[in-house]
Amino acid sequence: MSQNPAIIAGTRIGHVHLKVADLDRALGFYCGVLGFELMQRMGSGAAFISAGGYHHHIGLNTWESKGGSPPPPGTTGLFHTAILYPTRPALADALHHVHSAGIMLDGASDHGVSEALYLRDPDENGVELYWDKPREQWPLTPDGKLAMFTKRLDLEDLLKQREG
């Protein structure tokens, strides 16, 4: 029996993205009560909040849950758990292990601030595996604010970065 590959040291939970019923109410709690900073807002549909100027520790959205109530699907609850890898080669290694296990990706994106792989765990919970690009590469608006985006991630190019 082969030994399972060990996940690389330094891998950690990076952020949580929550489905919410009311974006302003959620921002009132996370920013107004807990003190998180609003980093970027996308109309009435989504916001990204942070502690200490990071691009985001928590994402909030109403895409599937506006006016909803707590779980089941289509209501408020966890959108995905994000696991932050320390380097691009470490993320490439993770992609290799996911592919080797026969697990299909739901998506793969370049967000300007990070590169991310999206998949589901055996219970169909969303999982994001990602690494952060250096801050000097993060896209900014002309007035210096964060300007994240979503573009297709080149998986073949990523796999070329594998550590081993």
DSSP file (Angstrom, degrees, kcal/mol; ACC not computed):
  #  RESIDUE AA STRUCTURE BP1 BP2  ACC     N-H-->O    O-->H-N    N-H-->O    O-->H-N    TCO  KAPPA ALPHA  PHI   PSI    X-CA   Y-CA   Z-CA
    1    1 A M              0   0    0      0, 0.0     2,-0.1     0, 0.0     0, 0.0   0.000 360.0 360.0 360.0 129.4    0.0    0.0    0.0
    2    2 A S        -     0   0    0      1,-0.1     2,-0.3     0, 0.0     0, 0.0  -0.449 360.0-112.4 -78.6 150.5    1.5    3.4   -1.0
    3    3 A Q        -     0   0    0     -2,-0.1    -1,-0.1     1,-0.1     3,-0.1  -0.613  32.0-113.3 -81.1 138.6    1.8    6.2    1.5
    4    4 A N        -     0   0    0     -2,-0.3     2,-0.1     1,-0.1    -1,-0.1  -0.445  38.7-102.3 -67.8 143.2   -0.4    9.2    1.0
    5    5 A P        -     0   0    0      0, 0.0     2,-0.3     0, 0.0    -1,-0.1  -0.431  35.3-121.5 -67.3 140.4    1.6   12.4    0.1
    6    6 A A        -     0   0    0     -2,-0.1     2,-0.2    -3,-0.1     3,-0.1  -0.630  25.3-114.4 -80.9 138.8    2.0   14.8    3.0
    7    7 A I        -     0   0    0     -2,-0.3     3,-0.1     1,-0.1    -1,-0.1  -0.502  44.3 -95.7 -70.1 143.6    0.7   18.2    2.6
    8    8 A I    >   -     0   0    0     -2,-0.2     3,-1.6    82,-0.1    -1,-0.1  -0.302  38.9-105.0 -66.7 140.6    3.5   20.8    2.5
    9    9 A A  T 3  S+     0   0    0      1,-0.2    -1,-0.1    -3,-0.1     3,-0.1  -0.341 106.6  41.9 -59.4 143.3    4.4   22.7    5.7
   10   10 A G  T 3  S+     0   0    0      1,-0.4    -1,-0.2    -3,-0.1     2,-0.2   0.230  78.8 131.7  98.1 -13.1    3.1   26.2    5.7
   11   11 A T    <   +     0   0    0     -3,-1.6    -1,-0.4    74,-0.1     2,-0.3  -0.543  31.7 155.6 -70.6 137.4   -0.2   25.3    4.1
   12   12 A R  E     -A   84   0A   0     72,-2.0    72,-3.6    -2,-0.2     2,-0.4  -0.947  50.5 -78.0-154.3 170.3   -3.0   27.0    6.1
   13   13 A I  E     -A   83   0A   0     -2,-0.3    70,-0.3    70,-0.3     3,-0.1  -0.661  43.3-178.6 -75.6 128.9   -6.6   28.2    6.0
   14   14 A G  E     -     0   0A   0     68,-2.0     2,-0.3    -2,-0.4    -1,-0.2   0.878  52.4 -19.7-100.9 -48.0   -6.5   31.6    4.2
   15   15 A H  E     -     0   0A   0     67,-0.4    67,-1.5     2,-0.0     2,-0.4  -0.979  49.5-130.9-155.8 166.0  -10.1   32.9    4.0
   16   16 A V  E     -Ab  81  58A   0     41,-2.4    43,-2.2    -2,-0.3     2,-0.5  -0.970  13.4-154.7-121.4 138.9  -13.7   32.0    4.3
   17   17 A H  E     -Ab  80  59A   0     63,-1.4    62,-2.6    -2,-0.4    63,-1.1  -0.967  17.8-162.7-116.4 118.3  -16.4   33.1    1.8
   18   18 A L  E     -Ab  78  60A   0     41,-3.5    43,-2.0    -2,-0.5     2,-0.4  -0.821  18.3-135.7-109.1 137.6  -19.9   33.2    3.2
   19   19 A K  E     -Ab  77  61A   0     58,-3.0    58,-1.7    -2,-0.4     2,-0.3  -0.759  34.3-175.0 -81.1 132.7  -23.3   33.2    1.5
   20   20 A V        -     0   0    0     41,-3.5    45,-0.3    -2,-0.4     3,-0.2  -0.905  33.2-138.3-130.0 158.3  -25.4   35.9    3.3
   21   21 A A  S    S+     0   0    0     -2,-0.3    46,-2.6     1,-0.3     2,-0.4   0.806  96.2  23.0 -82.8 -32.2  -29.0   37.0    3.0
   22   22 A D     >  -     0   0    0     44,-0.2     4,-2.2     1,-0.1    -1,-0.3  -0.948  63.7-159.6-142.5 112.8  -28.3   40.7    3.3
   23   23 A L  H  > S+     0   0    0     -2,-0.4     4,-2.7    21,-0.3     5,-0.2   0.907  93.6  49.5 -63.7 -44.3  -24.9   42.2    2.4
   24   24 A D  H  > S+     0   0    0      1,-0.2     4,-2.2     2,-0.2    -1,-0.2   0.903 111.3  49.7 -63.7 -39.9  -25.3   45.5    4.3
   25   25 A R  H  > S+     0   0    0      2,-0.2     4,-1.5     1,-0.2    -1,-0.2   0.919 112.2  48.0 -63.4 -43.4  -26.5   43.6    7.4
   26   26 A A  H  X S+     0   0    0     -4,-2.2     4,-2.9     1,-0.2     5,-0.3   0.910 111.7  49.4 -64.0 -42.6  -23.4   41.3    7.1
   27   27 A L  H  X>S+     0   0    0     -4,-2.7     4,-2.4     1,-0.2     5,-1.5   0.870 105.8  58.5 -64.0 -36.2  -21.1   44.2    6.6
   28   28 A G  I  <>S+     0   0    0     -4,-2.2     5,-0.7    -5,-0.2    -1,-0.2   0.886 114.0  37.7 -59.1 -39.3  -22.6   45.9    9.7
   29   29 A F  I  X>S+     0   0    0     -4,-1.5     5,-2.3     3,-0.2     4,-1.3   0.967 122.2  39.4 -75.8 -56.8  -21.6   42.9   11.8
   30   30 A Y  I  <5S+     0   0    0     -4,-2.9     6,-2.5     3,-0.2    -3,-0.2   0.879 133.9  22.2 -66.9 -39.2  -18.2   42.0   10.3
   31   31 A C  I  X5S+     0   0    0     -4,-2.4     4,-0.6    -5,-0.3    -3,-0.2   0.896 129.8  41.7 -91.4 -49.8  -17.0   45.6    9.8
   32   32 A G  I  4<S+     0   0    0     -5,-1.5    -3,-0.2     2,-0.1    -2,-0.2   0.861 130.7  22.3 -69.8 -37.6  -19.1   47.5   12.3
   33   33 A V  I  <<S+     0   0    0     -4,-1.3    -3,-0.2    -5,-0.7    -4,-0.1   0.883 133.2  33.2 -96.1 -50.8  -19.0   45.1   15.2
   34   34 A L  T  4<S-     0   0    0     -5,-2.3    -3,-0.2    -6,-0.1    -4,-0.2   0.697 101.4-122.7 -86.5 -19.3  -15.9   43.0   14.7
   35   35 A G     <  +     0   0    0     -4,-0.6    -4,-0.2    -6,-0.3    -3,-0.1   0.601  50.5 156.7  92.8  11.4  -13.8   45.7   13.0
   36   36 A F        -     0   0    0     -6,-2.5     2,-0.4    -9,-0.1    -1,-0.2  -0.354  41.1-120.3 -64.8 153.6  -12.9   44.1    9.7
   37   37 A E  E     -C   50   0A   0     13,-3.5    13,-2.2    -2,-0.0     2,-0.6  -0.822  16.3-122.8 -99.7 134.0  -12.0   46.6    6.9
   38   38 A L  E     +C   49   0A   0     -2,-0.4    11,-0.2    11,-0.2     3,-0.1  -0.657  33.4 173.2 -74.0 119.1  -13.9   46.7    3.6
   39   39 A M  E     -     0   0A   0      9,-3.0   107,-0.3    -2,-0.6     2,-0.3   0.820  64.3  -3.2 -96.9 -39.1  -11.4   46.2    0.8
   40   40 A Q  E     -C   48   0A   0      8,-1.5     8,-2.8    15,-0.1     2,-0.4  -0.965  57.3-161.3-157.1 137.6  -13.7   45.9   -2.2
   41   41 A R  E     -C   47   0A   0     -2,-0.3     2,-0.6     6,-0.2     6,-0.2  -0.973   6.0-159.5-121.9 138.1  -17.4   46.0   -2.8
   42   42 A M  E >>  -C   46   0A   0      4,-3.2     3,-1.5    -2,-0.4     4,-1.0  -0.737  55.4 -82.6-116.1  79.9  -19.2   44.8   -5.9
   43   43 A G  T 34 S-     0   0    0     -2,-0.6    -1,-0.2     1,-0.2     3,-0.1  -0.285  89.1 -35.2  60.3-140.8  -22.5   46.5   -5.9
   44   44 A S  T 34 S+     0   0    0      1,-0.1   -21,-0.3    -3,-0.1    -1,-0.2   0.359 132.0  69.5 -94.3   5.2  -25.2   44.9   -3.7
   45   45 A G  T <4 S+     0   0    0     -3,-1.5    17,-2.3     1,-0.2    18,-0.4   0.769 102.7   2.9 -97.6 -27.2  -23.9   41.4   -4.5
   46   46 A A  E  <  -CD  42  61A   0     -4,-1.0    -4,-3.2    15,-0.2     2,-0.3  -0.998  47.5-172.3-159.6 155.6  -20.5   40.9   -2.9
   47   47 A A  E     -CD  41  60A   0     13,-2.2    13,-2.7    -2,-0.3     2,-0.5  -0.986  14.8-145.5-148.6 151.6  -17.9   42.4   -0.6
   48   48 A F  E     -CD  40  59A   0     -8,-2.8    -9,-3.0    -2,-0.3    -8,-1.5  -0.985  21.7-173.1-123.4 124.7  -14.4   41.5    0.5
   49   49 A I  E     -CD  38  58A   0      9,-2.8     8,-2.6    -2,-0.5     9,-1.9  -0.819   2.7-177.0-123.9 158.6  -13.2   42.3    4.0
   50   50 A S  E     -C   37   0A   0    -13,-2.2   -13,-3.5    -2,-0.3     2,-0.5  -0.947  28.1-130.4-149.4 159.7   -9.9   42.0    5.8
   51   51 A A  S >  S+     0   0    0     -2,-0.3     3,-0.7   -15,-0.2   -15,-0.1  -0.991  96.5   1.6-111.1 124.5   -7.9   42.4    8.9
   52   52 A G  T 3  S-     0   0    0     -2,-0.5    -1,-0.1     1,-0.2   -16,-0.0   0.678 124.1 -64.4  78.4  18.2   -4.7   44.3    8.4
   53   53 A G  T 3  S+     0   0    0      1,-0.2    -1,-0.2     2,-0.1    -3,-0.0   0.493  85.3 148.3  86.1   2.5   -5.0   45.2    4.8
   54   54 A Y    <   -     0   0    0     -3,-0.7    -1,-0.2     1,-0.1     3,-0.2  -0.326  65.2-105.8 -62.0 155.2   -4.8   41.7    3.3
   55   55 A H  S    S-     0   0    0      1,-0.2     2,-0.2    58,-0.1   -16,-0.1   0.895  90.2 -31.1 -59.0 -40.4   -6.8   41.4    0.1
   56   56 A H        -     0   0    0     -5,-0.1    -6,-0.3   -42,-0.1    -1,-0.2  -0.768  40.4-179.5-173.9 139.7   -9.5   39.5    2.1
   57   57 A H  S    S+     0   0    0     -8,-2.6   -41,-2.4     1,-0.3     2,-0.4   0.650  89.6  29.8 -99.6 -29.3  -10.0   37.1    5.0
   58   58 A I  E     -bD  16  49A   0     -9,-1.9    -9,-2.8   -43,-0.2     2,-0.4  -0.997  65.2-162.0-135.2 131.1  -13.7   36.9    4.5
   59   59 A G  E     -bD  17  48A   0    -43,-2.2   -41,-3.5    -2,-0.4     2,-0.4  -0.905  10.6-164.4-105.3 141.4  -15.8   37.2    1.4
   60   60 A L  E     +bD  18  47A   0    -13,-2.7   -13,-2.2    -2,-0.4     2,-0.3  -0.983  14.2 167.2-124.9 135.4  -19.5   37.9    1.7
   61   61 A N  E     -bD  19  46A   0    -43,-2.0   -41,-3.5    -2,-0.4   -15,-0.2  -0.992  36.5-160.7-148.5 158.8  -22.1   37.4   -1.1
   62   62 A T     >  +     0   0    0    -17,-2.3     4,-1.4    -2,-0.3   -16,-0.1   0.093  58.2 119.3-116.7  18.5  -25.8   37.3   -1.8
   63   63 A W  T  4 S+     0   0    0    -18,-0.4    -1,-0.1     1,-0.2   -17,-0.1   0.848  94.9   9.8 -57.5 -39.0  -25.4   35.5   -5.2
   64   64 A E  T  4 S+     0   0    0    -44,-0.1    -1,-0.2    -3,-0.1    -2,-0.1   0.367 135.0  45.7-117.3   1.5  -27.5   32.4   -4.1
   65   65 A S  T >4  +     0   0    0    -45,-0.3     3,-3.3     3,-0.1    11,-0.2   0.342  59.5 148.4-135.4   8.2  -28.9   33.6   -0.8
   66   66 A K  T 3< S-     0   0    0     -4,-1.4   -44,-0.2     1,-0.3   -45,-0.2  -0.273  90.0  -0.2 -54.4 123.2  -30.3   37.1   -0.9
   67   67 A G  T 3  S+     0   0    0    -46,-2.6    -1,-0.3     1,-0.2   -46,-0.1   0.516 108.0 136.9  75.2   4.8  -33.2   37.2    1.6
   68   68 A G    <   -     0   0    0     -3,-3.3    -1,-0.2   -48,-0.2     7,-0.1  -0.093  47.6-131.2 -78.0 177.3  -32.5   33.5    2.4
   69   69 A S        -     0   0    0      1,-0.2     7,-1.2     3,-0.1    -1,-0.1  -0.746  46.1 -60.4-120.9 171.2  -32.4   31.7    5.8
   70   70 A P  S    S-     0   0    0      0, 0.0    -1,-0.2     0, 0.0     7,-0.2  -0.008  86.0 -21.2 -53.6 162.3  -29.8   29.4    7.2
   71   71 A P  S    S+     0   0    0      0, 0.0     5,-0.1     0, 0.0     6,-0.1   0.261  73.4  96.5 -34.2 153.1  -29.0   26.1    5.4
   72   72 A P  S >  S-     0   0    0      0, 0.0     3,-0.6     0, 0.0    -3,-0.1   0.141  95.1 -65.2 -82.3-174.2  -30.0   23.9    3.3
   73   73 A P  T 3  S+     0   0    0      0, 0.0     3,-0.1     0, 0.0     4,-0.0  -0.030 122.6  40.0 -49.5 146.6  -28.5   24.9   -0.1
   74   74 A G  T 3  S+     0   0    0      1,-0.4     2,-0.2    -6,-0.0    -5,-0.1   0.532 106.3  78.9  89.8   7.9  -29.6   28.2   -1.6
   75   75 A T  S <  S-     0   0    0     -3,-0.6    -1,-0.4     1,-0.2   -56,-0.1  -0.609  94.5 -50.3-131.0-170.0  -29.5   29.9    1.7
   76   76 A T  S    S+     0   0    0     -7,-1.2     2,-0.3    -2,-0.2   -56,-0.2  -0.308  82.9  87.9 -66.0 151.5  -27.0   31.5    4.1
   77   77 A G  E    S-A   19   0A   0    -58,-1.7   -58,-3.0    -7,-0.2     2,-0.3  -0.957  77.3 -21.0 152.0-167.7  -24.0   29.4    5.0
   78   78 A L  E     -A   18   0A   0     -2,-0.3   -60,-0.2   -60,-0.2    48,-0.2  -0.563  39.0-175.7 -76.7 127.7  -20.5   28.4    3.9
   79   79 A F  E     -     0   0A   0    -62,-2.6    47,-0.4     1,-0.4     2,-0.3   0.900  67.4 -31.3 -85.4 -51.5  -19.6   29.0    0.3
   80   80 A H  E     -A   17   0A   0    -63,-1.1   -63,-1.4    45,-0.1     2,-0.5  -0.982  49.1-122.3-161.4 160.4  -16.1   27.5    0.4
   81   81 A T  E     -Ae  16 127A   0     45,-1.8    47,-2.9    -2,-0.3     2,-0.5  -0.911  31.0-147.9-101.9 134.2  -13.1   26.9    2.6
   82   82 A A  E     - e   0 128A   0    -67,-1.5   -68,-2.0    -2,-0.5     2,-0.6  -0.891   7.1-160.6-110.8 133.2   -9.9   28.3    1.2
   83   83 A I  E     -Ae  13 129A   0     45,-3.2    47,-2.5    -2,-0.5     2,-0.6  -0.952  13.0-146.1-115.1 119.6   -6.5   26.7    1.8
   84   84 A L  E     -Ae  12 130A   0    -72,-3.6   -72,-2.0    -2,-0.6    47,-0.2  -0.748   8.1-158.8 -92.9 119.9   -3.5   29.0    1.3
   85   85 A Y  E     - e   0 131A   0     45,-4.0    47,-0.5    -2,-0.6   -74,-0.1  -0.730  19.4-131.0 -93.3 147.1   -0.3   27.4   -0.1
   86   86 A P  S    S+     0   0    0      0, 0.0     2,-0.3     0, 0.0    -1,-0.1   0.729  82.0  18.7 -74.8 -21.1    2.9   29.3    0.5
   87   87 A T  S  > S-     0   0    0      1,-0.1     4,-1.6    43,-0.1     5,-0.1  -0.941  73.7-113.4-144.1 163.4    4.2   29.2   -3.1
   88   88 A R  H  > S+     0   0    0     -2,-0.3     4,-2.5     1,-0.2     5,-0.2   0.899 117.3  54.3 -64.6 -41.8    3.1   28.6   -6.7
   89   89 A P  H  > S+     0   0    0      0, 0.0     4,-2.2     0, 0.0    74,-0.7   0.879 106.1  52.9 -60.8 -34.8    5.1   25.4   -6.9
   90   90 A A  H  > S+     0   0    0      2,-0.2     4,-2.0     1,-0.2    -2,-0.2   0.894 109.5  48.3 -65.7 -39.0    3.3   24.1   -3.8
   91   91 A L  H  X S+     0   0    0     -4,-1.6     4,-2.5     2,-0.2    -1,-0.2   0.902 109.4  53.1 -66.2 -40.2   -0.1   24.8   -5.5
   92   92 A A  H  X S+     0   0    0     -4,-2.5     4,-2.2     1,-0.2    -2,-0.2   0.898 107.7  51.2 -60.2 -40.7    1.1   23.0   -8.6
   93   93 A D  H  X S+     0   0    0     -4,-2.2     4,-2.2     2,-0.2    -1,-0.2   0.911 108.9  50.9 -61.6 -43.0    2.0   20.0   -6.4
   94   94 A A  H  X S+     0   0    0     -4,-2.0     4,-2.5     1,-0.2    -2,-0.2   0.911 108.4  51.9 -61.3 -42.7   -1.5   20.1   -4.9
   95   95 A L  H  X S+     0   0    0     -4,-2.5     4,-2.8     1,-0.2     5,-0.2   0.917 108.1  52.1 -59.8 -43.3   -3.0   20.2   -8.4
   96   96 A H  H  X S+     0   0    0     -4,-2.2     4,-2.7     1,-0.2    -1,-0.2   0.923 110.5  47.5 -58.5 -45.1   -1.0   17.2   -9.4
   97   97 A H  H  X S+     0   0    0     -4,-2.2     4,-1.6     2,-0.2    -1,-0.2   0.886 111.4  50.7 -65.6 -39.1   -2.2   15.3   -6.3
   98   98 A V  H  <>S+     0   0    0     -4,-2.5     5,-2.1     2,-0.2     4,-0.3   0.943 113.5  44.9 -62.5 -48.2   -5.8   16.3   -7.0
   99   99 A H  H ><5S+     0   0    0     -4,-2.8     3,-1.7     1,-0.2    -2,-0.2   0.912 110.5  54.6 -61.7 -42.9   -5.5   15.1  -10.6
  100  100 A S  H 3<5S+     0   0    0     -4,-2.7    -1,-0.2     1,-0.3    -2,-0.2   0.811 105.9  52.9 -62.4 -30.4   -3.8   11.9   -9.6
  101  101 A A  T 3<5S-     0   0    0     -4,-1.6    -1,-0.3    -3,-0.2    -2,-0.2   0.475 116.8-114.9 -83.2  -2.8   -6.7   11.1   -7.2
  102  102 A G  T < 5 +     0   0    0     -3,-1.7     2,-0.5    -4,-0.3    -3,-0.2   0.690  63.7 150.6  78.2  17.7   -9.1   11.5  -10.1
  103  103 A I      < -     0   0    0     -5,-2.1    -1,-0.3    -6,-0.2     2,-0.2  -0.730  39.0-137.9 -88.0 128.2  -10.8   14.5   -8.5
  104  104 A M        -     0   0    0     -2,-0.5    16,-0.5    -3,-0.1     2,-0.3  -0.587  13.9-124.5 -84.4 144.8  -12.3   16.9  -11.1
  105  105 A L        -     0   0    0     -2,-0.2    14,-0.3     1,-0.1     3,-0.1  -0.645   5.5-154.1 -84.2 144.8  -11.9   20.7  -10.7
  106  106 A D  S    S-     0   0    0     12,-3.3     2,-0.3     1,-0.3    13,-0.2   0.703  76.6 -32.4 -82.7 -25.0  -15.0   22.9  -10.6
  107  107 A G  E     -F  118   0A   0     11,-1.5    11,-3.0     2,-0.0    -1,-0.3  -0.971  46.9-141.3-179.5 170.2  -12.8   25.8  -11.9
  108  108 A A  E     +F  117   0A   0     -2,-0.3    45,-1.9     9,-0.2     2,-0.3  -0.922  28.7 179.2-152.0 122.9   -9.3   27.4  -11.9
  109  109 A S  E     -FG 116 152A   0      7,-2.3     7,-3.1    -2,-0.3     2,-0.6  -0.946  32.2-143.6-136.1 147.9   -8.8   31.1  -11.9
  110  110 A D  E     -FG 115 151A   0     41,-3.1    41,-2.4    -2,-0.3     5,-0.2  -0.956  20.3-179.3-100.1 119.1   -6.3   33.9  -11.9
  111  111 A H        -     0   0    0      3,-3.0    38,-1.3    -2,-0.6     2,-1.2   0.240  44.6-115.4-103.9  12.0   -7.7   36.7   -9.6
  112  112 A G  S    S+     0   0    0      2,-0.5     3,-0.1    36,-0.2    36,-0.1  -0.240 114.7  51.1  83.4 -49.8   -4.8   39.1  -10.0
  113  113 A V  S    S+     0   0    0     -2,-1.2    20,-2.4    36,-0.2     2,-0.3   0.646 125.2   1.9 -90.0 -19.0   -4.0   38.8   -6.3
  114  114 A S  E     - H   0 132A   0     18,-0.3    -3,-3.0     2,-0.0    -2,-0.5  -0.957  62.4-121.8-157.6 168.0   -3.9   35.0   -6.4
  115  115 A E  E     -FH 110 131A   0     16,-1.8    16,-1.6    -2,-0.3     2,-0.4  -0.990  38.0-169.3-120.2 135.1   -4.2   31.8   -8.4
  116  116 A A  E     -FH 109 130A   0     -7,-3.1    -7,-2.3    -2,-0.4     2,-0.4  -0.952  22.9-157.3-136.7 144.6   -6.9   29.4   -7.3
  117  117 A L  E     -FH 108 129A   0     12,-2.9    12,-2.5    -2,-0.4     2,-0.4  -0.953  18.0-156.1-114.0 137.3   -8.2   25.9   -7.9
  118  118 A Y  E     +FH 107 128A   0    -11,-3.0   -12,-3.3    -2,-0.4   -11,-1.5  -0.955  26.7 139.0-120.7 133.3  -11.8   25.1   -7.1
  119  119 A L  E     - H   0 127A   0      8,-2.4     8,-2.7    -2,-0.4     2,-0.4  -0.872  42.1-106.0-153.5-177.4  -13.1   21.6   -6.3
  120  120 A R  E     - H   0 126A   0    -16,-0.5     6,-0.2    -2,-0.3   -16,-0.1  -0.946  22.1-131.8-123.8 144.4  -15.5   19.7   -3.9
  121  121 A D    >   -     0   0    0      4,-2.4     3,-2.5    -2,-0.4     6,-0.0  -0.271  47.0 -85.7 -80.1 177.5  -14.8   17.5   -1.0
  122  122 A P  T 3  S+     0   0    0      0, 0.0    -1,-0.1     0, 0.0    -2,-0.0   0.740 132.2  52.6 -60.6 -21.1  -16.5   14.1   -0.7
  123  123 A D  T 3  S-     0   0    0      2,-0.1     3,-0.1     3,-0.0    -2,-0.0   0.295 121.4-107.8 -94.1   9.7  -19.5   15.8    1.0
  124  124 A E    <   +     0   0    0     -3,-2.5     2,-0.3     1,-0.3     3,-0.0   0.660  68.8 149.8  71.7  18.2  -19.8   18.3   -1.8
  125  125 A N        -     0   0    0      1,-0.1    -4,-2.4   -45,-0.0    -1,-0.3  -0.642  52.8-109.1 -76.5 139.6  -18.4   21.2    0.3
  126  126 A G  E     - H   0 120A   0    -47,-0.4   -45,-1.8    -2,-0.3     2,-0.4  -0.474  37.1-171.7 -70.6 139.3  -16.6   23.7   -1.8
  127  127 A V  E     -eH  81 119A   0     -8,-2.7    -8,-2.4   -47,-0.2     2,-0.5  -0.999   8.8-162.0-133.3 134.9  -12.8   23.9   -1.4
  128  128 A E  E     -eH  82 118A   0    -47,-2.9   -45,-3.2    -2,-0.4     2,-0.5  -0.974   0.5-166.7-115.5 131.2  -10.4   26.4   -2.8
  129  129 A L  E     +eH  83 117A   0    -12,-2.5   -12,-2.9    -2,-0.5     2,-0.3  -0.979  29.5 150.5-112.2 127.0   -6.7   25.7   -3.0
  130  130 A Y  E     -eH  84 116A   0    -47,-2.5   -45,-4.0    -2,-0.5     2,-0.3  -0.954  37.1-147.3-151.9 166.8   -4.6   28.9   -3.7
  131  131 A W  E     -eH  85 115A   0    -16,-1.6   -16,-1.8    -2,-0.3     2,-0.4  -0.980  27.7-120.9-134.1 150.1   -1.4   30.9   -3.4
  132  132 A D  E     - H   0 114A   0    -47,-0.5   -18,-0.3    -2,-0.3   -44,-0.1  -0.742  20.0-132.9 -91.2 135.3   -1.0   34.6   -3.1
  133  133 A K        -     0   0    0    -20,-2.4     5,-0.1    -2,-0.4    -1,-0.0  -0.440  45.3 -79.9 -72.9 158.2    1.0   36.5   -5.7
  134  134 A P    >   -     0   0    0      0, 0.0     3,-2.4     0, 0.0     4,-0.4  -0.337  42.7-116.8 -58.6 143.3    3.5   39.1   -4.3
  135  135 A R  G >  S+     0   0    0      1,-0.3     3,-1.6     2,-0.2    -2,-0.1   0.819 112.3  65.3 -53.8 -34.8    1.8   42.3   -3.3
  136  136 A E  G 3  S+     0   0    0      1,-0.3    -1,-0.3     3,-0.0    -3,-0.0   0.656 101.9  51.2 -66.8 -11.9    3.7   44.3   -5.9
  137  137 A Q  G <  S+     0   0    0     -3,-2.4    -1,-0.3   -24,-0.1    -2,-0.2   0.511  82.0 115.7 -98.0  -7.6    1.9   42.3   -8.6
  138  138 A W  S <  S-     0   0    0     -3,-1.6     2,-0.2    -4,-0.4   -25,-0.1  -0.382  73.5-112.6 -64.8 136.9   -1.6   42.9   -7.2
  139  139 A P        -     0   0    0      0, 0.0     8,-2.3     0, 0.0     2,-0.3  -0.512  38.8-172.8 -72.8 135.8   -3.8   44.9   -9.6
  140  140 A L  B     -I  146   0B   0      6,-0.2     6,-0.2    -2,-0.2     0, 0.0  -0.927  23.9-117.7-127.5 151.7   -4.7   48.4   -8.4
  141  141 A T    >   -     0   0    0      4,-3.0     3,-2.4    -2,-0.3     6,-0.1  -0.351  45.9 -95.0 -74.2 166.6   -7.0   51.1   -9.6
  142  142 A P  T 3  S+     0   0    0      0, 0.0    -1,-0.1     0, 0.0    -2,-0.0   0.793 128.6  53.9 -56.5 -26.8   -5.4   54.4  -10.6
  143  143 A D  T 3  S-     0   0    0      2,-0.1    -2,-0.0     1,-0.0     0, 0.0   0.276 124.9-102.0 -93.5  13.2   -6.2   55.7   -7.1
  144  144 A G  S <  S+     0   0    0     -3,-2.4     2,-0.2     1,-0.3     3,-0.1   0.545  75.1 136.5  88.1   8.0   -4.4   52.8   -5.4
  145  145 A K        -     0   0    0      1,-0.1    -4,-3.0     2,-0.0    -1,-0.3  -0.562  64.1 -89.5 -89.0 155.3   -7.4   50.6   -4.4
  146  146 A L  B     -I  140   0B   0   -107,-0.3    -6,-0.2    -6,-0.2    -1,-0.1  -0.334  37.2-172.4 -62.3 138.8   -7.5   46.9   -4.9
  147  147 A A        -     0   0    0     -8,-2.3    -1,-0.1    -6,-0.1    -7,-0.1  -0.523  10.4-179.4-135.3  65.6   -8.9   45.8   -8.3
  148  148 A M        +     0   0    0     -2,-0.1     2,-0.3   -93,-0.1   -36,-0.2  -0.216   4.9 176.4 -63.3 158.3   -9.3   42.0   -8.2
  149  149 A F        -     0   0    0    -38,-1.3     2,-0.4     2,-0.0   -36,-0.2  -0.877  27.8-117.2-149.0 178.3  -10.6   40.2  -11.3
  150  150 A T        +     0   0    0     -2,-0.3     2,-0.3   -39,-0.1   -39,-0.2  -0.969  36.5 159.3-131.2 117.9  -11.3   36.6  -12.6
  151  151 A K  E     -G  110   0A   0    -41,-2.4   -41,-3.1    -2,-0.4     2,-0.1  -0.904  49.2 -83.7-129.0 160.2   -9.5   35.2  -15.6
  152  152 A R  E     -G  109   0A   0     -2,-0.3     2,-0.5   -43,-0.2   -43,-0.2  -0.404  42.0-133.4 -63.5 134.1   -8.9   31.6  -16.7
  153  153 A L        -     0   0    0    -45,-1.9     2,-1.0   -37,-0.1     3,-0.1  -0.799  13.5-128.6 -91.6 130.4   -5.9   30.0  -15.0
  154  154 A D     >  -     0   0    0     -2,-0.5     4,-2.0     1,-0.2     5,-0.1  -0.684  24.4-172.9 -79.1 101.5   -3.5   28.1  -17.3
  155  155 A L  H  > S+     0   0    0     -2,-1.0     4,-2.7     1,-0.2    -1,-0.2   0.844  81.2  56.0 -69.1 -35.1   -3.2   24.7  -15.6
  156  156 A E  H  > S+     0   0    0      2,-0.2     4,-1.2     1,-0.2    -1,-0.2   0.925 109.4  46.9 -62.9 -43.2   -0.5   23.4  -17.9
  157  157 A D  H  4 S+     0   0    0      1,-0.2     4,-0.4     2,-0.2     3,-0.4   0.905 111.9  51.5 -64.0 -41.4    1.7   26.4  -17.0
  158  158 A L  H >< S+     0   0    0     -4,-2.0     3,-2.1     1,-0.2    -2,-0.2   0.931 105.5  54.6 -60.2 -46.2    0.9   25.9  -13.3
  159  159 A L  H >< S+     0   0    0     -4,-2.7     3,-1.5     1,-0.3    -1,-0.2   0.770  96.1  66.7 -62.4 -25.7    1.9   22.2  -13.5
  160  160 A K  T 3< S+     0   0    0     -4,-1.2    -1,-0.3    -3,-0.4    -2,-0.2   0.690  94.2  61.6 -64.9 -17.4    5.3   23.2  -15.0
  161  161 A Q  T <  S+     0   0    0     -3,-2.1    -1,-0.3    -4,-0.4    -2,-0.2   0.406  75.7 140.0 -89.6   1.3    6.0   24.8  -11.6
  162  162 A R    <   -     0   0    0     -3,-1.5   -72,-0.1   -70,-0.2   -74,-0.0  -0.094  47.1-148.6 -52.1 141.3    5.8   21.5   -9.6
  163  163 A E              0   0    0    -74,-0.7    -1,-0.1   -73,-0.0   -73,-0.1   0.800 360.0 360.0 -79.6 -32.1    8.3   21.0   -6.8
  164  164 A G              0   0    0    -75,-0.2    -2,-0.1     0, 0.0    -1,-0.0   0.439 360.0 360.0-174.9 360.0    8.4   17.2   -7.1
